[in-house]
């Protein structure tokens, strides 16, 4: 589990400014790194806080779809994963994410999928129960 | 479903869009605006042209890529037609 910061995309930020509308604050969220997810996912509670509307539609298969792909809304967001002091964070100014209820009872609101991990080095030390994420 | 009209436009225009397979198409209502090399460029142009009105950005694919998520999730879905 890591901390991630989710906000409106840079392009939406600019559109909101031009429309003289307030830009929602970046939301701090607990995120689960999930190599079993081909795309990153965000809980609707986060998307609602950011006032987002969908800008995409993709097909997704999960254990809950019963083997039948489903059309799912996609949103453009900015995503930042902080790093140790003195190091640059992982920053995506515009990245598509999938809207999905992320089992709030498990204590996280985002899944960091392989779309983000494809730009990182993820090391899992099973013996010590630790992982490192380098970017 | 959100963007229903734009998705229908994508499906209708897909045969001619396939010349740009792998790129990203920007669609507003029943109009194909243009094709872009990156997702970021398409989104940027979408907001520049349509501000906060609905628009669709979708990667052009002859066979729709299916994303897999191994976790139990409710994705607010509708069946693929």
Backbone of each chain as ProteinMPNN parsed JSONL, in Angstrom:
{"seq_chain_A": "XXXXXXXXXXXXXXXXXXXXXXXXXXXXXXXXXXXXXXXXXXXXXXXXXXXXXXXXXXXXXXXXXXXXXXXXXXXXXXXXXXXXXXXXXXXXXXXXXXXXXXXXXXXXXXXXXXXXXXXXXXXXXXXXXXXXXXX", "coords_chain_A": {"N_chain_A": [[0.85, -1.192, 0.0], [0.504, 2.217, -0.801], [0.851, 5.812, -0.656], [-0.894, 7.981, -2.752], [-1.43, 10.777, -4.894], [-4.163, 12.277, -6.356], [-5.445, 14.2, -8.953], [-7.182, 16.631, -11.05], [-6.593, 16.388, -14.568], [-3.877, 17.993, -16.351], [-4.821, 19.255, -18.671], [-7.578, 19.462, -18.183], [-7.484, 21.038, -15.948], [-6.607, 23.453, -17.076], [-8.834, 23.995, -18.684], [-10.828, 24.381, -16.775], [-9.871, 26.647, -15.506], [-10.04, 28.518, -17.596], [-12.759, 28.606, -17.86], [-13.432, 29.918, -15.644], [-13.964, 28.454, -13.394], [-13.749, 26.784, -10.228], [-10.787, 24.969, -9.41], [-10.617, 21.71, -8.408], [-9.19, 20.556, -5.33], [-6.196, 18.614, -5.057], [-6.421, 15.167, -4.264], [-5.528, 13.19, -1.556], [-4.832, 9.796, -1.392], [-5.079, 6.355, -0.394], [-3.349, 3.811, -2.011], [-3.242, 0.727, -3.743], [-0.703, -1.285, -4.965], [-0.975, -3.21, -7.786], [-0.225, -5.81, -9.592], [-1.844, -7.416, -10.995], [-3.644, -5.925, -12.334], [-4.308, -4.529, -15.368], [-4.782, -1.93, -15.967], [-4.866, 1.23, -14.23], [-6.991, 2.023, -11.455], [-9.618, 3.972, -10.027], [-11.538, 4.908, -7.218], [-15.028, 5.8, -7.238], [-15.679, 7.745, -5.308], [-13.458, 9.368, -5.112], [-13.28, 10.341, -7.716], [-15.652, 11.779, -7.812], [-15.15, 13.784, -5.943], [-13.364, 15.251, -7.381], [-14.922, 16.209, -9.35], [-15.204, 15.054, -11.892], [-15.915, 14.127, -15.291], [-16.589, 11.431, -17.562], [-14.138, 10.656, -20.078], [-13.569, 8.615, -21.661], [-14.015, 5.183, -22.763], [-13.77, 1.841, -22.113], [-13.152, -1.719, -22.484], [-13.478, -4.074, -19.922], [-12.448, -6.828, -17.971], [-13.231, -8.529, -15.085], [-13.188, -10.565, -12.059], [-15.799, -10.24, -11.24], [-17.3, -9.799, -13.473], [-17.959, -12.088, -14.643], [-16.577, -13.362, -16.712], [-17.384, -12.085, -18.944], [-16.6, -9.375, -20.887], [-16.944, -5.956, -19.905], [-18.201, -2.704, -20.681], [-16.616, 0.129, -19.49], [-16.398, 3.234, -17.802], [-13.902, 5.7, -18.399], [-11.542, 7.971, -17.066], [-9.725, 11.045, -17.243], [-6.95, 11.903, -15.389], [-4.599, 13.474, -13.121], [-1.725, 12.028, -11.668], [0.213, 11.468, -8.856], [2.938, 10.024, -7.257], [4.577, 10.152, -4.326], [8.043, 10.513, -3.359], [11.105, 9.656, -1.633], [12.51, 12.324, 0.36], [14.169, 14.817, -1.512], [14.228, 13.5, -3.862], [12.767, 13.117, -7.125], [9.242, 12.947, -7.579], [7.035, 10.337, -8.853], [5.295, 11.293, -11.601], [2.386, 11.821, -13.397], [0.897, 13.838, -15.63], [-1.341, 13.664, -17.177], [-3.348, 10.982, -17.342], [-5.123, 8.024, -18.181], [-7.692, 6.573, -16.195], [-9.564, 3.876, -14.725], [-12.908, 3.752, -13.69], [-13.925, 2.396, -10.674], [-15.479, 0.68, -7.989], [-13.662, 0.318, -5.128], [-13.676, -1.361, -2.917], [-13.844, -0.113, -0.245], [-13.763, -0.96, 2.345], [-11.452, -2.363, 2.496], [-9.627, -0.45, 2.731], [-8.461, 1.168, 0.772], [-8.423, 3.36, -2.092], [-7.588, 3.379, -4.629], [-6.114, 1.641, -7.344], [-2.927, 0.875, -8.418], [-1.968, 0.119, -11.458], [-0.57, -1.951, -14.133], [-0.183, -0.175, -16.186], [0.898, 2.133, -15.105], [3.008, 0.992, -13.692], [4.599, 0.083, -15.712], [6.46, 1.959, -16.244], [8.234, 1.799, -14.208], [10.451, 0.292, -11.749], [9.726, -2.487, -10.066], [10.27, -4.225, -7.173], [9.895, -7.15, -5.343], [10.35, -8.427, -2.212], [9.803, -11.246, -0.936], [10.593, -12.728, 1.289], [11.164, -10.923, 3.325], [8.914, -9.486, 3.275], [8.703, -7.052, 1.985], [8.542, -4.398, -0.429], [9.983, -2.583, -3.159], [9.692, 0.359, -5.044], [10.857, 1.807, -7.793], [11.525, 4.74, -9.71]], "CA_chain_A": [[0.0, 0.0, 0.0], [1.272, 3.457, -0.868], [0.064, 7.045, -0.742], [-0.868, 8.612, -4.07], [-2.196, 12.022, -4.977], [-4.91, 12.276, -7.605], [-6.062, 15.492, -9.246], [-7.639, 16.749, -12.434], [-5.473, 16.409, -15.511], [-3.396, 19.335, -16.701], [-5.705, 19.845, -19.684], [-8.846, 19.842, -17.535], [-7.126, 22.17, -15.092], [-6.616, 24.647, -17.916], [-10.213, 24.265, -19.117], [-11.546, 24.929, -15.619], [-9.393, 28.017, -15.299], [-10.6, 29.359, -18.656], [-14.196, 28.73, -17.608], [-13.553, 30.617, -14.367], [-14.506, 27.527, -12.402], [-12.707, 26.381, -9.278], [-10.063, 23.724, -9.677], [-10.659, 20.896, -7.183], [-7.913, 20.24, -4.703], [-5.66, 17.258, -5.222], [-6.907, 14.273, -3.214], [-4.598, 12.161, -1.083], [-5.54, 8.526, -1.304], [-4.299, 5.127, -0.241], [-3.392, 3.068, -3.27], [-2.676, -0.62, -3.725], [0.004, -1.7, -6.175], [-1.639, -4.447, -8.204], [0.296, -6.272, -10.884], [-2.918, -8.141, -11.682], [-4.516, -4.96, -13.002], [-3.628, -3.98, -16.543], [-4.961, -0.474, -15.923], [-5.072, 1.785, -12.895], [-8.402, 2.222, -11.123], [-9.899, 4.96, -8.981], [-12.874, 4.789, -6.641], [-15.903, 6.933, -7.605], [-15.677, 8.82, -4.309], [-12.361, 10.272, -5.477], [-13.649, 11.008, -8.976], [-16.696, 12.757, -7.497], [-14.505, 14.927, -5.286], [-12.669, 16.024, -8.411], [-15.919, 16.714, -10.291], [-14.825, 14.596, -13.23], [-16.843, 13.453, -16.197], [-15.779, 10.483, -18.341], [-13.624, 11.02, -21.403], [-13.202, 7.388, -22.342], [-14.821, 3.993, -22.532], [-12.95, 0.681, -22.466], [-13.675, -3.018, -22.072], [-12.76, -4.592, -18.755], [-12.835, -8.135, -17.45], [-12.848, -8.774, -13.693], [-13.906, -11.744, -11.561], [-17.218, -9.937, -11.039], [-18.016, -9.676, -14.746], [-18.341, -13.424, -15.072], [-15.939, -13.746, -17.967], [-17.93, -11.267, -20.029], [-16.077, -8.009, -20.793], [-17.933, -4.911, -19.704], [-17.767, -1.35, -20.996], [-16.403, 0.874, -18.259], [-15.997, 4.623, -18.025], [-12.505, 6.039, -18.162], [-11.401, 9.387, -16.728], [-8.358, 11.559, -17.31], [-6.547, 12.496, -14.115], [-3.164, 13.543, -12.856], [-1.376, 11.077, -10.601], [1.557, 11.686, -8.327], [3.37, 9.14, -6.171], [5.744, 10.84, -3.759], [9.28, 9.748, -3.19], [11.884, 10.108, -0.488], [12.93, 13.717, 0.216], [15.329, 15.024, -2.364], [14.062, 12.757, -5.112], [11.596, 13.533, -7.885], [8.131, 11.999, -7.494], [6.483, 9.816, -10.105], [4.251, 12.256, -11.936], [1.686, 11.748, -14.67], [0.015, 15.006, -15.701], [-2.588, 13.218, -17.817], [-3.327, 9.519, -17.47], [-6.482, 7.486, -18.075], [-7.949, 5.597, -15.124], [-10.851, 3.195, -14.797], [-13.759, 3.961, -12.52], [-14.374, 1.136, -10.074], [-15.586, 0.628, -6.53], [-12.438, -0.368, -4.724], [-13.745, -2.054, -1.641], [-13.362, 0.822, 0.764], [-13.508, -1.693, 3.593], [-10.06, -2.814, 2.493], [-8.802, 0.688, 3.118], [-7.784, 1.902, -0.299], [-9.335, 3.941, -3.071], [-6.961, 3.378, -5.958], [-5.216, 0.552, -7.727], [-1.871, 1.273, -9.348], [-1.862, -1.03, -12.351], [0.641, -2.121, -14.945], [0.034, 0.982, -17.059], [1.841, 2.997, -14.384], [4.198, 0.204, -13.32], [5.434, -0.148, -16.893], [7.532, 2.95, -16.229], [8.9, 1.69, -12.906], [11.082, -0.979, -11.384], [9.074, -2.995, -8.857], [10.955, -5.385, -6.609], [9.181, -7.708, -4.196], [11.141, -9.313, -1.375], [8.813, -12.016, -0.203], [11.109, -13.221, 2.574], [11.048, -9.894, 4.357], [7.599, -8.851, 3.152], [8.888, -5.661, 1.577], [8.707, -4.129, -1.854], [10.513, -1.269, -3.504], [9.209, 0.874, -6.318], [11.807, 2.819, -8.258], [11.092, 5.408, -10.939]], "C_chain_A": [[0.889, 1.248, 0.0], [0.304, 4.643, -0.824], [0.224, 7.601, -2.155], [-1.734, 9.869, -4.021], [-2.847, 12.097, -6.363], [-5.57, 13.648, -7.772], [-6.618, 15.503, -10.652], [-6.402, 16.784, -13.335], [-5.068, 17.85, -15.816], [-4.337, 20.022, -17.684], [-7.036, 20.271, -19.071], [-8.624, 21.026, -16.591], [-7.203, 23.473, -15.895], [-8.033, 25.01, -18.353], [-11.028, 24.864, -17.982], [-11.138, 26.383, -15.379], [-10.003, 28.96, -16.332], [-12.087, 29.571, -18.474], [-14.473, 29.426, -16.286], [-14.239, 29.746, -13.321], [-13.39, 27.087, -11.458], [-12.062, 25.05, -9.669], [-10.055, 22.903, -8.381], [-9.264, 20.614, -6.651], [-7.489, 18.81, -5.023], [-6.074, 16.421, -4.01], [-5.823, 13.265, -2.855], [-5.368, 10.866, -0.892], [-4.57, 7.373, -1.047], [-4.466, 4.29, -1.494], [-2.695, 1.725, -3.105], [-1.949, -0.867, -5.038], [-0.506, -3.082, -6.56], [-1.141, -4.859, -9.588], [-0.743, -7.087, -11.645], [-3.883, -7.229, -12.408], [-3.769, -4.366, -14.193], [-3.753, -2.46, -16.597], [-5.201, -0.009, -14.502], [-6.54, 2.148, -12.689], [-8.527, 3.221, -9.979], [-11.34, 4.782, -8.52], [-13.724, 6.009, -7.015], [-15.91, 8.055, -6.578], [-14.578, 9.838, -4.611], [-12.735, 11.054, -6.738], [-14.714, 12.07, -8.729], [-16.107, 13.992, -6.826], [-13.841, 15.843, -6.305], [-13.633, 16.569, -9.471], [-15.691, 16.27, -11.724], [-16.007, 14.02, -13.994], [-16.005, 12.539, -17.087], [-15.333, 11.05, -19.676], [-13.18, 9.772, -22.164], [-14.125, 6.25, -21.99], [-14.006, 2.796, -23.01], [-13.635, -0.597, -21.98], [-12.805, -3.586, -20.957], [-13.342, -5.939, -18.365], [-12.337, -8.246, -16.017], [-13.556, -10.045, -13.227], [-15.407, -11.496, -11.396], [-17.987, -9.831, -12.35], [-18.348, -11.044, -15.338], [-17.778, -13.834, -16.416], [-16.428, -12.962, -19.161], [-17.369, -9.852, -19.907], [-17.211, -6.987, -20.68], [-17.347, -3.571, -20.143], [-17.734, -0.53, -19.712], [-15.956, 2.294, -18.601], [-14.542, 4.841, -17.628], [-12.423, 7.556, -17.953], [-9.936, 9.8, -16.885], [-8.046, 12.277, -16.0], [-5.051, 12.771, -14.141], [-2.887, 12.633, -11.657], [0.055, 11.337, -10.165], [1.812, 10.702, -7.182], [4.641, 9.748, -5.596], [6.908, 9.896, -3.56], [9.986, 10.256, -1.937], [12.325, 11.553, -0.716], [14.194, 13.833, -0.645], [15.263, 14.295, -3.688], [12.77, 13.196, -5.795], [10.482, 12.495, -7.741], [7.815, 11.423, -8.863], [5.27, 10.668, -10.445], [3.685, 11.973, -13.318], [0.708, 12.932, -14.699], [-1.331, 14.653, -16.312], [-2.495, 11.721, -18.035], [-4.763, 9.017, -17.371], [-6.597, 6.489, -16.933], [-9.37, 5.06, -15.272], [-11.633, 3.487, -13.518], [-14.199, 2.612, -11.957], [-14.448, 1.276, -8.563], [-14.461, -0.247, -6.01], [-12.498, -0.896, -3.302], [-13.14, -1.197, -0.533], [-13.039, 0.12, 2.073], [-12.077, -2.203, 3.657], [-9.097, -1.654, 2.724], [-8.023, 1.338, 2.004], [-8.809, 2.349, -1.331], [-8.73, 3.985, -4.463], [-6.143, 2.106, -6.136], [-4.194, 1.122, -8.696], [-1.573, 0.054, -10.208], [-0.61, -1.005, -13.209], [0.853, -0.976, -15.927], [1.014, 1.952, -16.42], [3.136, 2.241, -14.099], [5.124, -0.033, -14.503], [6.578, 0.868, -16.985], [8.37, 2.888, -14.964], [9.675, 0.379, -12.806], [10.489, -1.404, -10.051], [9.799, -4.245, -8.407], [10.209, -5.854, -5.368], [10.083, -8.705, -3.479], [10.173, -10.083, -0.486], [9.288, -12.476, 1.159], [10.951, -12.188, 3.684], [9.716, -9.16, 4.274], [7.685, -7.395, 2.762], [8.907, -5.553, 0.051], [9.357, -2.768, -2.025], [9.985, -0.898, -4.883], [10.134, 2.001, -6.725], [11.303, 3.424, -9.563], [11.942, 6.636, -11.193]], "O_chain_A": [[1.892, 1.314, 0.711], [-0.91, 4.476, -0.942], [1.333, 7.68, -2.682], [-2.647, 9.987, -3.203], [-2.178, 11.996, -7.391], [-6.175, 14.178, -6.84], [-6.537, 14.504, -11.367], [-5.312, 17.163, -12.906], [-5.82, 18.793, -15.568], [-4.621, 21.213, -17.557], [-7.562, 21.332, -19.408], [-9.48, 21.901, -16.461], [-7.787, 24.461, -15.449], [-8.394, 26.186, -18.39], [-11.837, 25.763, -18.209], [-11.977, 27.234, -15.085], [-10.431, 30.064, -15.996], [-12.625, 30.6, -18.886], [-15.624, 29.513, -15.856], [-14.992, 30.234, -12.478], [-12.224, 27.027, -11.85], [-12.715, 24.143, -10.186], [-9.537, 23.365, -7.365], [-8.302, 20.458, -7.402], [-8.319, 17.925, -5.229], [-6.077, 16.905, -2.879], [-5.273, 12.581, -3.718], [-6.442, 10.858, -0.291], [-3.402, 7.42, -1.433], [-5.579, 4.084, -1.978], [-1.684, 1.614, -2.412], [-2.523, -0.677, -6.11], [-0.471, -4.012, -5.755], [-1.576, -4.327, -10.609], [-0.541, -7.412, -12.815], [-4.836, -7.698, -13.03], [-2.708, -3.765, -14.025], [-2.921, -1.785, -17.205], [-5.687, -0.771, -13.666], [-7.238, 2.529, -13.629], [-7.674, 3.305, -9.097], [-12.241, 4.538, -9.323], [-13.207, 7.122, -7.099], [-16.126, 9.212, -6.94], [-14.757, 11.035, -4.388], [-12.533, 12.266, -6.816], [-14.694, 13.132, -9.35], [-16.522, 15.115, -7.111], [-13.768, 17.057, -6.112], [-13.223, 17.295, -10.377], [-15.953, 17.022, -12.663], [-16.961, 13.5, -13.414], [-14.838, 12.832, -17.345], [-16.05, 11.818, -20.317], [-12.499, 9.866, -23.185], [-14.914, 6.332, -21.048], [-13.599, 2.738, -24.17], [-14.566, -0.558, -21.177], [-11.577, -3.582, -21.033], [-14.552, -6.16, -18.419], [-11.145, -8.074, -15.761], [-14.433, -10.552, -13.926], [-16.196, -12.44, -11.412], [-19.216, -9.778, -12.332], [-18.948, -11.136, -16.409], [-18.418, -14.565, -17.172], [-15.94, -13.153, -20.274], [-17.638, -9.182, -18.91], [-18.277, -7.139, -21.276], [-16.149, -3.33, -19.997], [-18.701, -0.502, -18.951], [-15.229, 2.515, -19.569], [-14.032, 4.257, -16.672], [-13.149, 8.321, -18.588], [-9.027, 8.995, -16.682], [-8.795, 13.152, -15.565], [-4.338, 12.358, -15.055], [-3.715, 12.496, -10.757], [0.974, 11.416, -10.979], [1.002, 10.57, -6.265], [5.657, 9.85, -6.283], [6.775, 8.673, -3.587], [9.51, 11.176, -1.27], [12.497, 11.969, -1.861], [15.14, 13.055, -0.513], [16.139, 14.454, -4.538], [11.808, 13.593, -5.138], [10.75, 11.294, -7.776], [8.257, 11.936, -9.892], [4.325, 10.751, -9.661], [4.428, 11.897, -14.296], [-0.204, 13.005, -13.876], [-2.345, 15.276, -15.995], [-1.669, 11.246, -18.815], [-5.541, 9.527, -16.565], [-5.71, 5.661, -16.727], [-10.245, 5.698, -15.858], [-11.085, 3.47, -12.416], [-14.773, 1.789, -12.669], [-13.595, 1.907, -7.939], [-14.323, -1.406, -6.404], [-11.504, -0.881, -2.576], [-12.09, -1.506, 0.029], [-12.155, 0.545, 2.817], [-11.548, -2.447, 4.741], [-7.895, -1.86, 2.891], [-7.017, 2.0, 2.261], [-9.905, 1.797, -1.43], [-9.31, 4.572, -5.376], [-5.562, 1.579, -5.187], [-4.551, 1.773, -9.678], [-0.993, -0.923, -9.736], [0.276, -0.168, -13.04], [1.955, -0.815, -16.452], [1.861, 2.529, -17.104], [4.228, 2.788, -14.247], [6.307, -0.32, -14.318], [7.545, 0.657, -17.717], [9.132, 3.81, -14.674], [9.565, -0.506, -13.655], [10.719, -0.761, -9.027], [9.93, -5.208, -9.163], [9.927, -5.07, -4.461], [10.523, -9.696, -4.061], [9.782, -9.615, 0.582], [8.489, -12.604, 2.087], [10.647, -12.526, 4.828], [9.423, -8.306, 5.11], [6.842, -6.589, 3.158], [9.247, -6.505, -0.652], [9.286, -1.913, -1.142], [9.853, -1.746, -5.766], [10.184, 3.038, -6.064], [10.734, 2.733, -10.408], [11.733, 7.337, -12.183]]}, "seq_chain_B": "XXXXXXXXXXXXXXXXXXXXXXXXXXXXXXXXXXXXXXXXXXXXXXXXXXXXXXXXXXXXXXXXXXXXXXXXXXXXXXXXX", "coords_chain_B": {"N_chain_B": [[-25.503, 4.846, -20.253], [-22.506, 6.705, -20.059], [-21.265, 8.908, -22.594], [-22.438, 7.614, -24.711], [-23.332, 8.272, -27.288], [-20.941, 9.093, -28.484], [-19.421, 6.765, -28.366], [-20.93, 5.144, -30.033], [-20.512, 6.509, -32.403], [-17.773, 6.097, -32.725], [-17.728, 3.3, -33.124], [-19.159, 3.165, -35.509], [-17.526, 4.541, -37.267], [-15.222, 3.138, -37.248], [-14.144, 1.357, -39.302], [-12.984, 3.146, -41.221], [-11.299, 4.529, -39.583], [-9.307, 2.774, -38.997], [-7.057, 3.014, -40.529], [-5.398, 4.496, -39.063], [-4.606, 2.936, -36.936], [-3.846, 2.297, -33.53], [-3.313, 4.885, -32.886], [-4.894, 7.791, -31.326], [-8.244, 8.732, -31.236], [-10.282, 11.611, -31.334], [-13.515, 12.335, -30.447], [-16.568, 14.046, -30.724], [-19.829, 14.076, -29.901], [-21.459, 13.143, -32.797], [-19.311, 13.516, -34.413], [-16.143, 12.986, -35.796], [-13.268, 14.354, -34.73], [-10.394, 14.52, -34.965], [-7.27, 12.701, -35.315], [-4.733, 11.589, -33.116], [-1.32, 11.278, -32.049], [-0.72, 10.621, -29.432], [-2.255, 9.842, -26.24], [-2.305, 11.972, -24.444], [-2.112, 14.234, -26.104], [-4.537, 14.079, -27.491], [-6.44, 14.346, -25.439], [-5.768, 16.879, -24.53], [-6.42, 18.462, -26.751], [-9.126, 17.922, -26.852], [-10.171, 19.181, -24.526], [-9.388, 21.772, -25.128], [-10.948, 22.375, -27.367], [-13.61, 21.706, -26.682], [-13.975, 22.416, -24.112], [-15.576, 21.935, -21.131], [-17.507, 20.268, -22.014], [-18.948, 17.077, -22.994], [-16.703, 14.695, -24.417], [-15.032, 12.157, -26.321], [-12.116, 10.221, -26.023], [-10.323, 7.781, -27.609], [-8.366, 4.889, -28.11], [-7.509, 3.703, -31.276], [-8.393, 0.621, -32.404], [-8.328, -2.457, -34.077], [-9.166, -4.823, -32.993], [-10.794, -4.779, -30.053], [-8.998, -4.029, -27.175], [-9.007, -5.83, -24.205], [-9.077, -4.978, -20.895], [-7.679, -6.417, -17.994], [-8.502, -7.121, -14.675], [-7.607, -8.525, -11.763], [-8.711, -8.439, -9.293], [-11.607, -8.45, -7.159], [-14.018, -6.314, -8.189], [-16.405, -3.683, -8.529], [-17.272, -2.303, -11.397], [-19.097, -0.447, -12.356], [-20.657, -1.102, -14.724], [-21.677, -1.848, -18.098], [-23.003, -4.292, -20.291], [-20.884, -5.386, -22.945], [-21.645, -4.692, -26.275]], "CA_chain_B": [[-24.042, 4.849, -20.243], [-21.906, 7.97, -20.471], [-20.6, 8.947, -23.905], [-23.064, 6.593, -25.556], [-23.344, 8.74, -28.68], [-19.573, 9.105, -28.984], [-19.007, 5.368, -28.562], [-21.612, 4.68, -31.248], [-19.812, 7.13, -33.527], [-16.502, 5.363, -32.883], [-17.994, 1.984, -33.723], [-19.605, 3.358, -36.892], [-16.426, 5.076, -38.075], [-14.018, 2.335, -37.035], [-13.472, 0.864, -40.521], [-12.137, 4.159, -41.846], [-10.29, 4.961, -38.613], [-8.273, 1.753, -38.845], [-5.826, 3.452, -41.205], [-4.582, 5.098, -38.007], [-4.666, 2.033, -35.784], [-2.848, 2.541, -32.498], [-3.384, 6.29, -32.484], [-6.033, 8.136, -30.479], [-9.215, 9.546, -31.941], [-11.102, 12.522, -30.534], [-14.879, 12.344, -30.982], [-17.549, 14.861, -30.011], [-21.153, 13.704, -30.418], [-21.32, 12.233, -33.948], [-18.243, 14.041, -35.273], [-14.742, 12.629, -35.556], [-12.535, 15.625, -34.816], [-9.066, 14.277, -35.538], [-6.525, 11.577, -34.759], [-3.523, 12.106, -32.486], [-0.334, 10.239, -31.791], [-0.671, 10.245, -28.019], [-3.45, 10.084, -25.43], [-2.216, 13.306, -23.861], [-2.43, 15.234, -27.133], [-5.964, 14.012, -27.792], [-7.164, 14.924, -24.296], [-5.486, 18.323, -24.526], [-7.212, 19.07, -27.811], [-10.53, 17.796, -26.468], [-10.512, 20.258, -23.592], [-9.195, 23.055, -25.804], [-12.069, 22.619, -28.287], [-14.951, 21.501, -26.121], [-13.957, 22.837, -22.709], [-16.058, 20.946, -20.177], [-18.559, 19.463, -22.638], [-18.5, 15.688, -23.173], [-15.997, 14.226, -25.606], [-14.443, 10.824, -26.147], [-10.799, 9.903, -26.565], [-10.236, 6.315, -27.624], [-7.323, 4.333, -28.975], [-8.079, 3.001, -32.429], [-7.962, -0.776, -32.383], [-9.175, -3.338, -34.888], [-9.758, -5.717, -31.994], [-10.823, -4.035, -28.786], [-8.198, -4.601, -26.097], [-9.745, -6.008, -22.955], [-8.255, -4.825, -19.699], [-7.952, -7.437, -16.981], [-8.255, -6.759, -13.283], [-7.813, -9.807, -11.084], [-9.355, -8.195, -8.009], [-13.053, -8.311, -7.205], [-14.372, -4.91, -8.248], [-17.623, -3.3, -9.237], [-16.79, -1.261, -12.309], [-20.208, 0.352, -12.887], [-20.497, -1.545, -16.098], [-22.785, -2.264, -18.949], [-22.467, -5.343, -21.144], [-20.37, -5.039, -24.264], [-22.566, -5.106, -27.335]], "C_chain_B": [[-23.525, 6.2, -20.72], [-21.253, 7.827, -21.844], [-21.178, 7.939, -24.888], [-23.027, 7.006, -27.025], [-21.939, 8.688, -29.273], [-19.063, 7.679, -29.245], [-19.657, 4.796, -29.818], [-20.937, 5.255, -32.489], [-18.487, 6.411, -33.793], [-16.734, 4.034, -33.585], [-18.391, 2.117, -35.196], [-18.456, 3.762, -37.81], [-15.176, 4.205, -38.031], [-13.375, 1.848, -38.338], [-12.56, 1.895, -41.172], [-11.053, 4.679, -40.895], [-9.104, 4.005, -38.555], [-6.993, 2.076, -39.608], [-4.866, 4.075, -40.199], [-4.577, 4.236, -36.742], [-3.505, 2.301, -34.826], [-2.82, 3.981, -32.035], [-4.686, 6.545, -31.721], [-6.962, 9.089, -31.229], [-9.994, 10.394, -30.937], [-12.466, 12.638, -31.203], [-15.762, 13.197, -30.083], [-18.903, 14.619, -30.666], [-20.975, 12.752, -31.613], [-20.218, 12.68, -34.904], [-16.874, 13.525, -34.838], [-13.917, 13.89, -35.785], [-11.194, 15.425, -35.506], [-8.448, 13.065, -34.842], [-5.182, 12.105, -34.269], [-2.583, 10.947, -32.135], [-0.295, 9.759, -30.352], [-2.002, 10.553, -27.338], [-3.45, 11.519, -24.902], [-2.597, 14.382, -24.875], [-3.926, 15.246, -27.441], [-6.796, 14.64, -26.671], [-6.985, 16.444, -24.281], [-6.337, 19.042, -25.568], [-8.706, 19.011, -27.484], [-10.961, 18.912, -25.531], [-10.363, 21.621, -24.247], [-10.401, 23.389, -26.691], [-13.413, 22.636, -27.579], [-15.055, 21.884, -24.655], [-14.45, 21.7, -21.824], [-17.229, 20.14, -20.717], [-18.037, 18.052, -22.892], [-17.76, 15.475, -24.488], [-15.343, 12.891, -25.266], [-13.048, 10.791, -26.758], [-10.642, 8.386, -26.482], [-9.12, 5.867, -28.563], [-7.983, 3.506, -30.072], [-7.505, 1.595, -32.477], [-8.908, -1.61, -33.231], [-9.878, -4.366, -34.016], [-9.66, -5.016, -30.65], [-9.988, -4.746, -27.725], [-9.044, -4.691, -24.835], [-8.778, -5.885, -21.797], [-8.668, -5.869, -18.667], [-7.598, -6.902, -15.6], [-8.602, -7.979, -12.449], [-8.545, -9.656, -9.765], [-10.875, -8.113, -8.187], [-13.417, -6.825, -7.116], [-15.745, -4.766, -8.879], [-17.26, -2.104, -10.091], [-17.908, -0.427, -12.916], [-20.319, 0.106, -14.396], [-21.811, -1.705, -16.821], [-22.229, -3.285, -19.914], [-21.969, -4.814, -22.471], [-21.323, -5.549, -25.306], [-21.797, -5.825, -28.426]], "O_chain_B": [[-24.051, 6.77, -21.676], [-20.754, 6.76, -22.202], [-20.483, 7.469, -25.79], [-22.727, 6.193, -27.899], [-21.76, 8.29, -30.424], [-18.362, 7.431, -30.225], [-19.025, 4.058, -30.574], [-20.806, 4.572, -33.504], [-18.129, 6.152, -34.942], [-16.021, 3.686, -34.527], [-18.011, 1.291, -36.026], [-18.414, 3.376, -38.979], [-14.186, 4.5, -38.7], [-12.153, 1.922, -38.464], [-11.471, 1.55, -41.631], [-10.028, 5.201, -41.333], [-8.019, 4.383, -38.113], [-5.953, 1.47, -39.353], [-3.666, 4.172, -40.453], [-4.547, 4.752, -35.625], [-2.362, 2.501, -35.235], [-2.364, 4.278, -30.931], [-5.477, 5.628, -31.5], [-6.533, 10.104, -31.777], [-10.317, 9.944, -29.838], [-12.564, 12.994, -32.377], [-15.719, 13.093, -28.857], [-19.096, 14.921, -31.844], [-20.405, 11.672, -31.459], [-20.193, 12.271, -36.065], [-16.5, 13.616, -33.668], [-13.874, 14.424, -36.893], [-10.894, 16.077, -36.507], [-9.022, 12.492, -33.916], [-4.566, 12.955, -34.913], [-3.006, 9.806, -31.952], [0.113, 8.631, -30.077], [-2.769, 11.402, -27.79], [-4.48, 12.192, -24.915], [-3.316, 15.325, -24.548], [-4.512, 16.311, -27.631], [-7.744, 15.38, -26.934], [-7.935, 17.191, -24.048], [-6.903, 20.101, -25.296], [-9.456, 19.935, -27.8], [-12.013, 19.52, -25.732], [-11.133, 22.535, -23.952], [-10.825, 24.543, -26.759], [-14.255, 23.491, -27.852], [-16.099, 21.698, -24.029], [-13.833, 20.636, -21.764], [-17.877, 19.408, -19.968], [-16.828, 17.845, -22.995], [-18.143, 16.006, -25.53], [-15.133, 12.55, -24.102], [-12.831, 11.274, -27.87], [-10.808, 7.789, -25.418], [-8.958, 6.398, -29.661], [-8.893, 2.716, -29.819], [-6.293, 1.403, -32.576], [-10.128, -1.491, -33.124], [-11.028, -4.732, -34.261], [-8.568, -4.701, -30.177], [-10.229, -5.912, -27.41], [-9.714, -3.731, -24.454], [-7.78, -6.602, -21.727], [-9.851, -6.163, -18.496], [-6.537, -6.312, -15.392], [-9.752, -8.417, -12.426], [-8.961, -10.653, -9.175], [-11.359, -7.745, -9.258], [-13.159, -6.168, -6.108], [-16.186, -5.612, -9.657], [-16.975, -1.022, -9.577], [-17.676, 0.25, -13.918], [-20.098, 1.001, -15.212], [-22.891, -1.696, -16.231], [-21.076, -3.161, -20.327], [-22.56, -3.904, -23.052], [-21.766, -6.696, -25.247], [-22.388, -6.258, -29.416]]}, "name": "protein", "num_of_chains": 2, "seq": "XXXXXXXXXXXXXXXXXXXXXXXXXXXXXXXXXXXXXXXXXXXXXXXXXXXXXXXXXXXXXXXXXXXXXXXXXXXXXXXXXXXXXXXXXXXXXXXXXXXXXXXXXXXXXXXXXXXXXXXXXXXXXXXXXXXXXXXXXXXXXXXXXXXXXXXXXXXXXXXXXXXXXXXXXXXXXXXXXXXXXXXXXXXXXXXXXXXXXXXXXXXXXXXXXXXXXXXX"}
